[in-house]
Amino acid sequence: QVQLVESGGGLVQPGGSLRLSCTFSGRFSSFNIMGWYRQAPGKERELVASMSSGNRINYADSVKGRFTISRDNFKNMYLQMNSLKPEDTAVYYCNLRDSWGEYWGQGTPVTVSS
């Protein structure tokens, strides 16, 4: 069974930084897409950033130049978030898709407020 566990969320002031982590366990295909999504109150879940096993990276326009996705050894994935804005406030979820299915973490909340 594939499990994803996020950590690193919290309260930060506008302009600040946070680094989210996601740890993967269980068996999954080496051909996959890992990504970060977020859901703000009253809004739909949206893609923030994704990285394929071939290292193809995609960012939402709203975070380009501020957020960086990375991973190591297919067991950990990170989202470095800089220059945070109040509109970045949301619950952030990590996601894994492979030929066998799609998996989600439980989410970690990020609040950007002064």
Phi, psi and chi 1 to 4 in degrees:
 res  aa     phi    psi   chi1   chi2   chi3   chi4
   1 GLN       -  130.0 -177.8  177.5   -2.1      -
   2 VAL   -83.9  132.2  178.4      -      -      -
   3 GLN  -127.4  141.1  -69.6 -171.7  -41.0      -
   4 LEU  -124.8  130.5  -72.0   65.0      -      -
   5 VAL  -128.7  119.7  179.1      -      -      -
   6 GLU   -93.3  156.1  -55.6   99.2  -26.2      -
   7 SER  -155.0  165.6   61.1      -      -      -
   8 GLY   106.2   -4.9      -      -      -      -
   9 GLY   -73.1  170.8      -      -      -      -
  10 GLY   163.6 -165.2      -      -      -      -
  11 LEU   -99.9  131.2  173.6   63.8      -      -
  12 VAL  -142.6  149.8   63.2      -      -      -
  13 GLN   -79.0  154.4  -67.7 -173.4  -18.6      -
  14 PRO   -53.8  137.0  -27.4   36.0      -      -
  15 GLY    90.1  -10.2      -      -      -      -
  16 GLY   -82.7 -175.5      -      -      -      -
  17 SER  -131.6  153.2  -62.5      -      -      -
  18 LEU  -145.2  152.1  -80.5  176.7      -      -
  19 ARG  -123.1  116.9 -171.2 -170.8 -165.3 -147.2
  20 LEU   -92.1  145.4  -55.2 -177.1      -      -
  21 SER  -124.5  148.6  -60.6      -      -      -
  22 CYS  -135.1  126.1  179.4      -      -      -
  23 THR  -108.5  129.4  -61.1      -      -      -
  24 PHE  -101.6  139.0  -58.8   86.6      -      -
  25 SER  -137.8  161.1   61.6      -      -      -
  26 GLY    95.6 -177.0      -      -      -      -
  27 ARG  -101.1  128.0 -176.2 -176.6  178.8 -169.3
  28 PHE  -147.7  163.0   51.0   91.0      -      -
  29 SER   -68.4  144.7  171.7      -      -      -
  30 SER   -72.4  -13.8   58.2      -      -      -
  31 PHE   -97.5  102.0  -62.6   98.1      -      -
  32 ASN  -153.8  172.7   57.4   63.7      -      -
  33 ILE  -126.3  125.1  -60.9  174.9      -      -
  34 MET  -107.2  145.1  -63.0  178.4  174.7      -
  35 GLY  -157.5  166.4      -      -      -      -
  36 TRP  -114.5  133.1  -69.9   95.9      -      -
  37 TYR  -122.7  164.1  -72.7   73.6      -      -
  38 ARG  -143.5  153.7   68.3 -174.8  179.9 -173.1
  39 GLN  -137.6  115.3 -172.5  166.8   17.7      -
  40 ALA   -88.1  157.8      -      -      -      -
  41 PRO   -55.7  129.1  -26.4   35.2      -      -
  42 GLY    77.0    5.4      -      -      -      -
  43 LYS  -121.6  164.2  -64.9 -172.1  176.0 -179.3
  44 GLU   -78.6  156.6  -66.1 -174.1   -6.9      -
  45 ARG   -68.0  138.5 -168.6  171.9  -63.0 -171.4
  46 GLU  -132.9  151.8   63.5  175.5   -1.6      -
  47 LEU   -72.5  133.2  175.9   67.6      -      -
  48 VAL   -99.8  -50.7  176.2      -      -      -
  49 ALA  -160.5  150.6      -      -      -      -
  50 SER  -144.0  156.5   65.4      -      -      -
  51 MET  -141.6  126.0  174.4 -177.9  -75.4      -
  52 SER   -85.9  167.1   71.7      -      -      -
  53 SER   -65.2  -17.6   50.2      -      -      -
  54 GLY   -91.6   13.5      -      -      -      -
  55 ASN    67.8   25.0  -69.7  -37.7      -      -
  56 ARG   -83.6  125.5 -176.9  169.5 -176.1  173.7
  57 ILE  -113.9  141.0  -65.7  174.8      -      -
  58 ASN  -135.3  135.2 -178.9   46.3      -      -
  59 TYR  -123.4  146.8  -68.5  102.6      -      -
  60 ALA   -66.0  145.9      -      -      -      -
  61 ASP   -57.3  -33.6  -71.7  -17.9      -      -
  62 SER   -69.5  -15.5   58.8      -      -      -
  63 VAL  -117.9   -3.2  -53.1      -      -      -
  64 LYS   -58.1  133.6  -77.7 -179.7 -178.9  177.0
  65 GLY    85.7  -10.3      -      -      -      -
  66 ARG  -116.7  -34.7  -59.7 -171.4  -62.4  121.9
  67 PHE  -109.4  148.2  -68.9   11.0      -      -
  68 THR  -134.7  125.9  -56.9      -      -      -
  69 ILE   -97.2  142.8 -172.2  172.5      -      -
  70 SER  -154.4  168.6   62.3      -      -      -
  71 ARG  -154.4  163.8   65.7  166.0 -174.4 -125.3
  72 ASP  -137.5  131.8   58.6   43.2      -      -
  73 ASN    54.9   21.8  -62.6  -36.5      -      -
  74 PHE    60.9   11.9  -66.9   97.4      -      -
  75 LYS  -113.0  -17.4  -71.7  -63.1 -174.0 -178.8
  76 ASN  -136.9  139.6  -63.8  -74.3      -      -
  77 MET  -131.1  148.9  178.8  176.3   65.6      -
  78 TYR  -132.0  155.9  -51.9   97.5      -      -
  79 LEU  -134.6  106.4 -173.8   67.7      -      -
  80 GLN   -86.0  121.3  177.6   66.2   42.7      -
  81 MET  -116.4  115.9  -54.7 -173.1  -65.5      -
  82 ASN  -115.8  163.2  -61.1  -33.5      -      -
  83 SER    49.5   48.9  -57.0      -      -      -
  84 LEU   -66.2  145.5  -77.9  160.5      -      -
  85 LYS  -120.5  156.5  -55.0  175.2 -178.6 -179.7
  86 PRO   -55.0  -31.8  -30.2   37.3      -      -
  87 GLU   -73.5   -5.5   50.8  -96.9   42.6      -
  88 ASP   -82.8   -6.6  -64.7  -42.9      -      -
  89 THR   -60.2  124.2  -64.9      -      -      -
  90 ALA  -177.8  171.6      -      -      -      -
  91 VAL   -91.1  127.9  177.1      -      -      -
  92 TYR  -103.0  132.5  -75.5   70.5      -      -
  93 TYR  -120.9  140.2  -60.7   87.6      -      -
  94 CYS   -95.9  153.5   63.1      -      -      -
  95 ASN  -142.5  144.4  172.1  -86.3      -      -
  96 LEU  -133.7  130.0  171.1   71.6      -      -
  97 ARG  -124.6  130.3  -76.7 -176.0  -70.7  144.8
  98 ASP  -139.7 -171.7   65.4    8.0      -      -
  99 SER   -69.8  -11.7   57.4      -      -      -
 100 TRP   -99.2  -14.9  -59.7  -29.0      -      -
 101 GLY   162.8 -169.4      -      -      -      -
 102 GLU  -131.3  137.9 -177.1  172.5   23.9      -
 103 TYR  -132.9  147.5  -46.8   94.1      -      -
 104 TRP  -130.5  148.8  -66.8   91.5      -      -
 105 GLY   -84.2 -179.7      -      -      -      -
 106 GLN   -85.7  -12.8   81.4  -73.7   -7.1      -
 107 GLY    95.3  148.6      -      -      -      -
 108 THR  -133.8  129.6 -175.0      -      -      -
 109 PRO   -80.5  140.2   27.0  -31.1      -      -
 110 VAL  -123.7  125.7  171.2      -      -      -
 111 THR  -122.4  123.4  -57.8      -      -      -
 112 VAL  -110.5  109.2 -175.7      -      -      -
 113 SER  -158.9  148.7  174.3      -      -      -
 114 SER   -93.3      -   55.2      -      -      -
